[in-house]
Amino acid sequence: MDIVIIVEGKKDKARLSRVLSPDVPIHCTYGSLSSERIEKLRRAAGNRQVYLFMDNDASGRKIRAILCDVFPDAVQIYTRKGYNGVEGTPEEYLIRQLEKAGLEEYIVYPECDPAPDRPVFPGKRVFAPAVGFRAGK
């Protein structure tokens, strides 16, 4: 694999793992950056292209700033302010941000099942329910 993604925590890693190939290495800072942790990240990254995907809060900005010095050529990926960090970002938005970063080949797109299997009766039209529609609401 010629890329590596660095996130803050294990929940961020778990969230990204849902939309990325299992072959993509995702490493965590675990919320702090000691010189030992920085060295581990540097060794893990090796000569690969580094992508930084931090939360859009004070802690995330601080970690991003430090890692930008360590990995000056790193590609920055951002989540929207208002989401509860990377772990609270909807998958659709994560995918869009990964696409913007040029990582399409590593994305595992969710499967769409537009209509569950249903019997089709002659002369009757059967429509799939609208996404997000709940009867009686």
C-alpha positions as CSV (number, residue, x, y, z in Angstrom):
1,M,0.0,0.0,0.0
2,D,1.5,3.3,-1.0
3,I,-0.6,5.5,1.4
4,V,-1.2,5.8,5.1
5,I,-3.9,7.7,7.0
6,I,-3.3,9.2,10.4
7,V,-6.3,10.0,12.7
8,E,-6.7,10.9,16.3
9,G,-8.4,8.0,18.0
10,K,-9.5,4.4,17.7
11,K,-13.1,5.4,17.1
12,D,-12.0,7.6,14.2
13,K,-10.0,4.6,12.8
14,A,-13.0,2.3,13.2
15,R,-15.3,4.8,11.4
16,L,-12.9,5.2,8.5
17,S,-12.3,1.5,8.3
18,R,-16.0,1.1,7.3
19,V,-15.4,3.0,4.1
20,L,-11.9,2.1,3.2
21,S,-10.2,-1.1,1.9
22,P,-8.9,-3.2,4.8
23,D,-5.5,-2.9,3.1
24,V,-5.2,0.9,3.9
25,P,-3.1,1.4,7.0
26,I,-4.8,3.8,9.5
27,H,-2.7,4.9,12.5
28,C,-3.8,6.8,15.6
29,T,-2.2,9.5,17.6
30,Y,-4.4,8.5,20.6
31,G,-5.1,12.2,21.3
32,S,-1.5,13.2,22.2
33,L,1.8,13.4,20.5
34,S,4.9,12.5,22.5
35,S,8.2,12.3,20.7
36,E,7.9,8.5,21.0
37,R,4.5,8.5,19.4
38,I,5.7,10.8,16.6
39,E,8.6,8.5,15.9
40,K,6.3,5.5,15.7
41,L,4.1,7.3,13.2
42,R,7.1,8.3,11.2
43,R,8.3,4.7,11.0
44,A,4.9,3.4,10.2
45,A,4.5,5.9,7.4
46,G,7.9,5.2,5.9
47,N,8.0,6.5,2.3
48,R,4.3,6.4,1.8
49,Q,2.0,9.3,1.1
50,V,0.6,10.5,4.4
51,Y,-3.0,11.7,4.7
52,L,-4.0,13.6,7.9
53,F,-7.7,13.3,8.9
54,M,-8.2,15.1,12.3
55,D,-11.2,16.3,14.1
56,N,-12.2,19.9,13.5
57,D,-11.7,21.0,17.1
58,A,-8.9,22.7,19.1
59,S,-7.2,19.4,19.9
60,G,-7.4,18.2,16.3
61,R,-6.0,21.5,14.9
62,K,-3.1,21.3,17.4
63,I,-2.3,17.7,16.4
64,R,-2.6,18.6,12.7
65,A,-0.2,21.5,13.1
66,I,2.4,19.3,14.8
67,L,2.0,16.5,12.2
68,C,2.3,19.0,9.4
69,D,5.8,19.8,10.6
70,V,6.6,16.1,10.8
71,F,5.0,15.3,7.4
72,P,5.2,18.5,5.4
73,D,3.9,16.8,2.2
74,A,0.9,15.3,3.9
75,V,-2.5,15.6,2.3
76,Q,-5.0,17.3,4.5
77,I,-8.5,15.9,4.8
78,Y,-11.1,17.8,6.8
79,T,-14.4,17.0,8.4
80,R,-17.1,19.6,8.7
81,K,-17.3,21.8,11.8
82,G,-20.4,20.7,13.7
83,Y,-19.9,17.0,13.2
84,N,-18.7,15.2,16.3
85,G,-15.3,14.6,14.9
86,V,-14.3,12.0,12.4
87,E,-16.1,9.3,14.4
88,G,-19.4,11.3,14.2
89,T,-19.2,12.2,10.5
90,P,-21.7,10.6,8.2
91,E,-20.3,8.0,5.9
92,E,-21.5,9.8,2.8
93,Y,-19.5,12.9,3.9
94,L,-16.4,10.8,4.7
95,I,-16.6,9.3,1.3
96,R,-16.9,12.7,-0.4
97,Q,-13.8,14.0,1.5
98,L,-11.8,10.8,0.6
99,E,-12.8,11.3,-3.0
100,K,-11.7,15.0,-2.9
101,A,-8.3,13.7,-1.6
102,G,-8.0,11.4,-4.6
103,L,-8.5,8.2,-2.7
104,E,-11.3,6.7,-4.9
105,E,-9.4,3.5,-5.5
106,Y,-9.3,2.7,-1.8
107,I,-13.0,3.5,-1.0
108,V,-15.4,0.7,-0.2
109,Y,-18.7,2.1,-1.4
110,P,-21.8,0.9,0.4
111,E,-24.0,-1.4,-1.6
112,C,-27.4,0.0,-2.6
113,D,-30.4,-2.2,-2.6
114,P,-33.1,0.1,-4.1
115,A,-36.0,-2.3,-3.4
116,P,-36.1,-5.3,-1.3
117,D,-37.3,-8.5,-3.0
118,R,-41.1,-8.4,-3.1
119,P,-43.6,-10.4,-5.0
120,V,-44.9,-8.6,-8.1
121,F,-48.5,-9.1,-8.7
122,P,-49.8,-9.0,-12.3
123,G,-51.3,-5.6,-13.1
124,K,-50.0,-4.0,-10.0
125,R,-47.2,-1.5,-9.7
126,V,-44.8,-2.0,-6.8
127,F,-42.7,1.0,-5.7
128,A,-39.8,0.9,-3.3
129,P,-40.4,3.2,-0.3
130,A,-38.6,6.5,-0.5
131,V,-35.4,6.7,1.4
132,G,-36.0,8.1,4.9
133,F,-39.7,7.7,4.6
134,R,-41.6,6.3,7.5
135,A,-45.3,5.5,7.2
136,G,-47.5,7.4,9.6
137,K,-45.0,10.2,10.3
